[in-house]
Amino acid sequence: MRKVGNSSLIFDNVYLNASATVVGPKEILGPLKYYYDCYYNELNCNEESWEKAEMRLQRDAIELVMEKLKITDSDVSVIFSGDLNNQIAVSNYVMRNYDICHIGMYGACSTSVLSLINGSVFVDSGIQKYVGCLTSSHNSTSERQFRYPTEYGGQKPDSLTSTVTGSGIGMISKNKSDIKITSATIGKVTDVNLKDPLDLGRTMAPAAAFTLLEHLKDLEIDPDYYDLILTGDLSKYGSEIFIKCLETKGIKLTNYNDCGLLVYDINNQDVYAGGSGCGCCALVLYSYVVKKMKTSELNKVLVIATGALMNPIMTAQKETIPSIAHAISLERVML
């Protein structure tokens, strides 16, 4: 592992060995329904509270990925995980059930890639066992956390994104596989003086553009180096701003998409501007991207997960909303 440029890392021996995804009732009706491992027909996931439902999603993802690899707790060195609940409570409560070291992560909706970057650093530093990179979100826990209880029934604008219900995990190690994690670019906090918590796509878009520009500069590559450049959850309006930000720098993307636009059919599902939440990027990365890479339909992918670093108290005080974006690249390799 070595640092390149201003903000990026090159990894030498980090491979994605397996992944797993578990989704809720709205996600299984979306365009990626055939890519997920498991789903629930109801938001409560057979549990008695929304928070326990999200815990169930994380536990299921862990059990699925360990079953795929035929491993137990003793084979895993550490799990990096996070969610959108206060003090990442869901992740902490889930990990009490496992005899595995845990490092909690919080990057808002960028947590999936933030966890994967930190896990890759651990692996490339010499950790021999598996390292898990896990995150989740749940529509109802997030509504209660950041907006209003679901029972409130308040009106919502078209700019709002719908928090994804689901959990995704990637298990990485030095063990060679056909998907290698090759590089990462760590983001910087960006604040463009926007204050609307119901329009986070536009708020996060400049951070995503900044990170992509840093990545290209640090690695001395062009955007067409990748088959796909994928942002986390900018959705409809944020993606438009992201593209415009890059065009001002002379960059026109022909290989771009957004997880928030992939996870739902925004024209036929009641999801407003598209998907968001920690689980949004994780679900698309660990299902759609992984399976497309394994079939050689995608060979080089850059995933840029975005996060709005605010809380309800700060927005109630009319503070602006700072954002961040982290990027990680995956490449298909011949074994």
Order of alpha helices (4+ residues) and beta strands (2+ residues): beta-beta-beta-beta-alpha-beta-alpha-beta-alpha-beta-alpha-beta-beta-beta-alpha-beta-alpha-beta-alpha-beta-alpha-alpha-beta-alpha-beta
